[in-house]
Amino acid sequence: MALSKHTFFTHHLRTLAKPHYLCRPQPPPSFISLRLLSFATPEEAAAERRKRKRRLRIEPPLSSLRQQHQPRPTTPQNPSSTTNPNAPKIPETVSALTGNRLNLHNRILKLIRENDLDEAALYTRHSVYSNCRPTIFTCNAVMAAQLRQSRYSDLLSLHRFITQAGIGANIVTHNLLLTAFMDCRKTDMAMEHYKQIINNAPFNPSPTTYRILIKGLVYNNKIDRAMELKEEMLSKGFSADPIVYSYLMSGQAKGSNPDGVFELYEELKEKLGGYVSDGVVYGSLMKGYFLRGMEQEAMECYEEAVGENSKIKMSAVAFNYILDALSKNGKFDEALKLFDRMLNEHDPPKRLTVNLGSFNVMVDGYCALGRFEDAINVFNSMGEKRCRPDTLSYNNLIEQLCKNDLLGEAEELYKDMGEKGVSPDEFTFVLLMDTCFKETRPDDAAAYFKTMVESKLRPNLGVYDRLVDGLVKVGKVDEAKSFFDLMMGKLRMNDDSYKFMMNALFEIGQHDEVLKIVDRMLREDPADFSDELQEFVREALRKEGRDEELTKLMEDIEREKKEAAAREAEAAEKAKASARAAVSSLINSPKLFGNKEPEEQSTTAGEAASTNDDDKQAEIVQGTAVEASSAGEGAEAENLVAAETRSDGAL
């Protein structure tokens, strides 16, 4: 049994108090542990080390907070000054995630696992104004789930809400926002947000921040700006990141610039001491060799990366880069062998060699060779390796099937999305709708568009135009008109969209429907009925001798607007008259001034003061009566009582 701290230190102090020549090295008592640590067993010490490592992974070190480097004055120079409310808020640490806040965090995580993101976001919003406010880690979990399902508008809305609620964002929050901007191809907004982090945030960007930005810039064909950002990252003291260099090398290979690929590889090799042990760059390096026509060197690079005696550290992402390089350069058989090896070596959580990207690469390879059945089989085998397809993966395969006139298989995948809880997006419905029109199935195309609208997705004007055009071409003008009425209040249509629908109605003789459309436009937004559109309608009606109906319609609507304005003015005048009547009744009421004193007991000065007070009180009563007349009889009664009380006090 270990000795208590008090006994141990008492024994130690007695030993130090003895003269040096009397001190003799004595063996420690048998009941005292030789380790002299605060842990009873090595297992407890190892558990504490793991706990500290987990905490450091979640909580940023204190050195990353800029305000920690600034010395704080012991006494404030101006005691009356207060903290600036517009100053950036310091994010909470992971130690705040305890007690009821931890229970709230776990409940929201359960909703996320159940794929109920709407309820999770709503629960988070309601908790902000409760006794148990969510931490930034809880908000980040909800936003990350929304990002995985490409629900960018919900993510931005939640971020705006927590910012207004005063919850301090950490670097993970900003990284999620940057990823959303890059996925939406809003590179300018992402770079502007990055500048705000540099200038205003109380912490520095992380290596993940630069990975997100450089990856987004490369995929949006802004390789020059990505190269500049890489130099900026190195100038801020960050070490050379192989993942960042892999993005840049992939961008150079995508632009058919093998020289740029090799320059970046040599630069990375020099900064890492002459050897690159991370295999994430070897796929892009192989593409560089293939671009130069050096197939043998490319395969030597392949053997160096994944050979039997290779010392390169290969992750699932690194394998995916090599799979992509092989399948796109005529080496699909080698890619199949490597993919089988990846499946065999995949042993989570000990070793991860396969992820969702691996299956997507192989699906693309099979589709490029026209082997669609094998592509579907590989796609459906994801669950065996605990991989779950997302919306982008489904869209990728559905697009390949629709391009090759395999609508039946594409619709089976669409049904599978609902069974697995994956939400289709606008692109999914547009693919199926266009293919249905191509296969002469306009009713199914209209059904997909209707489902998209009912799912609270937002089709743009181009999608709507394709739907109406497809329905009109097959003679379904009435169905096209119904969708026109549905989307007229949801989309900002241009003159071409109006002309197309009106022309289709004119061709089948439904001139009255066109006049109804014009009537709705003039009542809801007269600015939409431009001069060009007006001339178009008038010319079409003139051919039928009905052009005067348009003029009469416009005059009637104008007259109705004037009559409505006159009624409003009359109602306002009646309200004023009622207010004046109320003022007169108050002034003449004996209750307003109470019992008057006899004239002989009043003086001239008192009469003058009373007259002035009466004038002021009349103004007050008049304002009160106007409010009472406009608010209703109940409010008028309350104001009258208040006016009587004030007048009695004044007199």
N, C-alpha and C positions, 0 to 999 in steps of 0.2 A: 504494500500500500504506500502510495507516495506521501511524503511529508508535507505538512502545510507550509504556506509561504512564511508565516510568522516564525515558526521553528527554524526554517532554513536560514532566514536572514539573521536571526539571533545568533545562531552557531557561526555564521560567516563573519559577523562583526566581532565576536569574541576572538576569533582567530586573527583578524587584522589588528586587534588591540594589543596583542602580545609583542614583545621585542623581537627584532629580526633574528637575533641569534638563538632565541628560544623556539623559533618556528621550525618545526620538523615536518617534512612531507609525510602525511599520514593517509593511509587508504581511507576512502569514504566509507561511511557505514553501509552495511549491506542493504538497508531498507531505503536508501536514497538512490533514485534513478541516476545513472551516469549521464543521460541526455540533458537533464536539467531544463526540459522544455515544458511549456504550459499545456501539452496534450498528453493524454494518458497512453495513447497508442499511435503507432505510425499511420494507421488508417484515418484517425481523426485529423492528423496533420495534413494528410493528402486531401481529405475532404475540404479542409479550410483553404488550401491552395487552389483547388478547383473553384471554390466559391469566389475567391478573389479574382480569378481569371474571368469568370462569367460576369462579374460586376464591371470589370474593366472593359469588357467587350460591349456592354450596354451603355455604361456611363462614360462620357468623354473625360479624359484626364483634366485636372485643374489647370495645367499649363496651356490648354487650348482656349481658356477664357481670358480674353484680353484684359478685363478689368482686374484680374488677379495680379497682373504684372504692375499695375499702377499703385503706388503707395497712397494709402488713405490718410487724410489729415486727422490728427487726434481730436481737434476741436473744430467745429465748423466756423468758417470765416464770417458767415452771415446767418445767424440763427433763425432769422425770419424767412429765409429762402426755403422752398419746398422742392421735393423731387419732381423732375420734369415728367409729366404724364406721357409725353410723346417719345420718351427714351425707350430703346429696345429692351424687352423684358428678358431677364436671365431665365433660361429653361430650367425646369425642375430636374433633380437628379433621380436616379432609380430608387433611392431610399424613400421617396414619397409614395412609392407603390406598395403600401402596406395597409393592413386593416380593412376597413370598408371599401377603400379605393381599389385595393387588390381584388376584393370580391366583385366589385363592379367591373373591373377589367376582365375577370374570368367569365362573367356572365355575357359580356359583349363578345368575347372570343368564342363562346359557345354558339352565339347567333351567327357569327362569321363562318364557323365550321358547318353550320346547318344551311349555309348559303342564303341566309335571310339578311341581306345587306341593308335593305330599307329599314327594317326594324332596328338593326344595329346602329345605323346612323341616327334614327329618330331617338333611340334610347340615349345615345351620346348627347344629343342636343338637349333633351329634357334634363339630363343629369347636370348640365352646366349650371342650371338655376336651382339645384337642389342642395341639400346639406352635404352631399358627397360629390364634389366636382371631379370629373375625370382628369387623369393626368395626360400629359402630351403623348405618353406611350400608348394609351388607349386610343386616342385620336389617330395616331399614326397607324395603328393596326387596322382601323376601319378604312382609312384612306388607302392603305396598301391593298386591301381586298377590293376596293373599288377600282384601283388602278389595274389589278390583274384581270378584271372583267371589262376593261376599257370604258368604264363609266366616268368619263372625264368631267362632265358637267356636275355630277354629284360630288366628285372629289373637290372641285374648285368651290362649290357652294359650301361644303363642310369646312374647308380651309378658311374661307371668308368668315364663316360663323365663329370659329374658335379664335380667330384673330380679333374680331370685335368683342368677344367675351373676355379677352385679356389672358388667354392661355399662351404662355411663352413657347414659341416653336424652337425645336432643336435642329441639328443639321440633317437628321433623318427626314424631318418634315419638309425642309427645303429640297432635299434630293427627290422626294416623291413629286413635289411640284415641278421640278425641272424635268423629270421623266415624262410627266403628263404633257408639258409643253412640247418636248421633242417628239413624242408620239403623235401629237396633233400637227406636226410640222410648223410649229410656231418658234422657230429658232431665234428670231429677234427678241421675242418676249423672254425666252429662256436666258439669253445673254444679258438682257436688262436686269433680270432677277439675280443673276450671278453678280452683277456689279453692285446691286443693293446688298448682297451678302458681304461682299468685300468691304463696302463703305460703312455699313450700319450694323451688321450683326455682331453680337458680343462673342463670336467664336469664328474660327477660321474654317475654310472649306476642307473637306476630307478628300482622300484619294478617290473615293467613290463619286464625289461631286465631279471631278475631272473626267472620270470614266464615262459618266452619263452624258456630259456635255460633248466630249470628243466623239463618242459613239453616235450621238444624234446629229452632229455636224457632218460626220462622214456619210451617214445614211441619207442625209439631205443634200449630198453633193457639194458640200462646202469644205473641201479638204484643205484649202489654204488657211481658212480661219481655224480649223482644227490643229494645223501645224503651229500656228501662232499661239494657240492656247496651250499646246504641249510645252513650248518654250517658256511660257509664263508659269506653268506648273513647276518646271525645273528651277526657275529663278526664285521661287518661293521656298526652296529647300526640300521639296519632295524628291524622293529617290526615283530612279527610272522604273516605271511600272510596265512589265511585259504585256499586261492586258491593254494598256493604252497604246503601246506600240503595235499590238496585234490589230487594233481597230484602224490605225493609220496605214499599216501595211495592206490590210484588206481594202481600204479605200483606194490606195495606189493600184492594186491589182484590178479593182473594179474599173478604174480609169485606164487600164491597159498601159501602165507605166512601170515596167519591171525595174528600171533603174531606181525609181523611188523606193521600191520594196527593198532592194538590196542596200541602199543607203541607210534606211531606217534600221535594218537588221545589224549592219556594221556599227551603227551608233549605239544601239542597245548592247551589243556585244562588248564594246569598249567600256561603257559605263558599268557593266556588271563584272568587269575583270577578265574579259576574254573568253567567257563561256556562258551560254544561255541554257539554264537547266529547266526552264519552264517551257513545256511543249505547246503553249498556246500560239506561238508565233510560227510554228513549222508548217501549218497548213497554208498560210499566206506566202511563206517562202517557197513552198512547192508550186504555188500558182505563178510566182515570179519566174521560176525555171521553165514551167510550161509555156509562159508567154514568150520566152526567148527561144523556144523550140528545143530546150535541153532536157529531153525526157529522161535520159539516163541519170543526170544529176538530180532530177526531181525524185526518182525512185530511190536513189542513194540517201537523199534527205528523209524519205519515208522510212527506210530501214534504220536510219540513225534514230528516228523518233520512236518507233514502235517495234524495233527488232527485239530479239530474245535477250540480248545483253545490253540493251539500252539503259542509260542512266538518266534519261529525260523523264521528268515528272509529268505524267499525262493525266489530265482531268477529263471529265465528260465534255467540256467545252473544247478542249484541245483535240480530242478525238473527232468532234463534229467538224472542226475546220479541215482536218485531213480527209474525212469522208466527203466533204463538199468538193475539195480539190480533186479527189480521185473520180467522183461521179461526173463532174463537169468537164473532164479532160480525157474521156474515153477509157477510163480504168474502173468501170463499174464492177467488174468481177472482183478486183482487189478490194473495192469498197464493201462488197458483200462478205468477203472473208473477214475483213476487219470488223464489220458490224456483228457477225456471229461471234467473234472473239470477245467483243465488248459485252454482248449479252451473257456469255459464259462467265466472264470475270466480274460481272455486276453483282455485288454482295453488300447491299446496304445494311447498316450504316458504315461498315468497315471500309468498303471500297465502292465508289460511285463512278461508273464508266458510261452510263446511259442516262439521258434525260429526254425531255420532250423534243428538244432540237434534233436529237439523233434520229428519231422517227420521222420528223419533218424532212430531213435531208434525204432519207431513204425513200420516202413517198415521192419527193420531187424526182429522184433518180429513176424510179420505176415508171412514173408518168412520162418522163422524157423519152423512155424507150417504148411507150405504148402498152406497158404491162399494168393496166389499171386494176385488174383483179388482185394481182400481187400487192399493189399499193394499198388497196382497201384492207387486205388481210394484215399487212404490217401495221396499218393505222389501228385496226381493231385489237391488235395484240399489245397495245400499250399497257393495259391494265395488268398484264402478267408481270410487268416490272415496276408496278406501283407508279406509273406515269398517267397523268390525267390530261387529256387534250383540252385546249382552251378554244375560244372563239376563232382566233387567228388560224389555228391548226385546221379547224373544220372548214373555214373559208378557203384555205389554200387548196384542200383536196376537192371541195365542191366546185371551185373555179376550174380546176383541171378537168373534172368530169363534165361540167357544162360546156367547156370549149370543145370537147370531143363528142358531143351529142349523147351523153349518158345521163339524161335527166332523171331517169328512174333511180339509178344508184345515188344521185345527188339528193333526191328527195328522201331516200332511206337514211342518209346521213343527217339530213335536217330533222327527221323524226327522232333519230338517236340523240341529237342534242337535247331535246326536251326530256328524254328519259334519263339522261345523265346530269341534268341540271345546269347545262351550259346555255347561256342566253344568246340567241342570235342577235346580230346588229344590223344596221341598215344595209351594209354590203352583202350580207347573207340573203336578205330578201330581194335586193336588186338583181343579184345573180340568178335567183330562181325565177323572178318575174321576167327578165329579159329572155331567158331560155324558154319559158312557157310561150311567149309570143313567137319565138323562133320555131317552136314545135306546133304552132297553130292551136294553142290552148289559152285563149284570151280570158276565159272565165277563171281559170286557175291563177293566171297572172293578176287579175283584179283581186282575187281572194288573198294572195300574198301581200299585195299593197295594203289592203284593208287590215290584215293582221298586223302589219308593221305599224300602222297608225294607232290601232287599238293597244299595241304594246308600249305606247307612249314614246316611240322613237320619232325622229324628226327627219322625214325625207325632204330633200332640197327641191328646188324648182326644176332642176334637170330630170330628176326621177319622176316627178309628176308629169312633166311634158312627155316623157317616154311612155308613160301609162296611157295618157289621153290620146297620144298619137297612135299607139297600138290598137286601142279600142275603136277609134274612128276609122282606121284602115279596114277593119273587119266589119264595119257597119253598125257597131254598138254605140251609137251616139247618145242614147238615153243613159246608158251606164257611165259614159264619159261625162255627161252633164251632172250626174249625181256626185261623182268624185270632184267635179269642178265646184259644186256647191259646198262640198265638205271641206275643200282646201282653200276656198276663197278667203276665209277669215284667218287662216293659219299661215299662208304664204304671201309674200310681197310679190305679186305677179307683175309682169311687164306688159307692154302693149302687144308684143307678139303672142303671148299666152292668151290674152283676151281675144285677139283677132282670130286665132286658130279655132277657139271654141265657138265664137260667134259665126265664123264662116261655115263651120260644120252644121250649125243650126239653120243658117240661111239656106244651105243646100238641100235640106230636107223640109223646108217650108215652115219652120218653127220660128217665125218672126216675133211672135208674142213672148217667147222665152228670152229672146235677145233683149226686148224691151224690159223684161223683168230684171235681167242682169244689169241693164243701165240704171233702172230705178234703184236697185240695191247699191250700186256704186255711188250714185248721187246722194243717197241718204247716209251711207257709212263714211265714205271718203271721196268727196267730189274731186280731189286732186288727181285721183286715178283716171278719171274720164278726161283724158287729154284732148287737145284740139285735133290731133291726128286721128285718135280713136273715134272722136265725134264725127269727123268727116267720113271715116270708113263706114260707120253705122248709117249715117245719113244717105250715103251713096247707095248702099245696099237696099235701104228702104225706098229710095226714090225709084228704083227699078220696079217695085211693086206698087208705086203710087201711094206710099204710106209715110213719106218723109215728114208730113205735117204732124204725125203722131209723136215723133221725137221732140219736135218743138213744143207741142202741147204738154208732153210729159215734163219737160224741163221747166215750163212756165208753171205748171201745177205744183211741182215740188218747191219752186221758188216762192209761190204764193203761200203754200203751207208753212214754209219757214217764217215768212213775214207774219202770218197769222199767229204762229206760236210765239214769236217775239212780242207781238201786240198783247197776247194773253198774259205773258209774263210781266209786261209793263203794267197792265191793268191790275194784276194781282199785287204788284208792288205798290201801286197807288192806293189800292184798298187797304193794304197793310199800313201805309202812312196815315190814311184817314182814320183808321181804327186807333192808331197811336194818338192822333190829335184828340179824338173823342175821349180816349182814356185820360189824357192830360187834363182836358176840360172838366171831366167828372171828378178828378182828384182835387183840382183847384177849388171847385165849388163845394166840395164835401166839407161839412162842419167837423168831421172827425180828423181832418188833416191838421187843423190848427188848434183844436181843443176849445176850451172856454176862454173867450176874450175878456180882458180886464176893462173896467169902465174907462171912458175917454178922459174923464177929469183926473184919474189917477196916473195917466201917462204923460210924459213930458215930450217936448219937441225932439230932443235928442233920441229919446226912446223910440219915437215914431220913425225917425230917419233910420235908426239901426234896424228896426223891425221891417221897414220897407226893403232895405238891402238884403236882409236875411230871407225875406219872402221871394225876392227875385232869384237869389241863388238857389233857394229851395225849389222854386218852380223849374229851374233848369235841371236840377237833379231828378225831380219827379218826372219831367218830360223824357229824359233819357231812360229812366226806369220803365216808364209806360211804353216806350217804343220797344224795349226788349220784351216786356210782358206781352204786348200785342203779337209779336212775331213768334214767341215761344209757346203761346197757348194760354188757355184760361187758368190752368193750374199754376203756371209760373207767374201769371199776372197777379193772381191773388197773393202769392208769396211776396212779390215785389211791392205791392200796395201796402202790406203790413209793415214791411221794412221801411218804406217811405214815411208812413205815419209815425213810426218810432223815431226816425231821424228828425222829422219836423218838430215833434214834441220836445226833443232835446234841444234843438236849435232855438226854439221860442222860449 
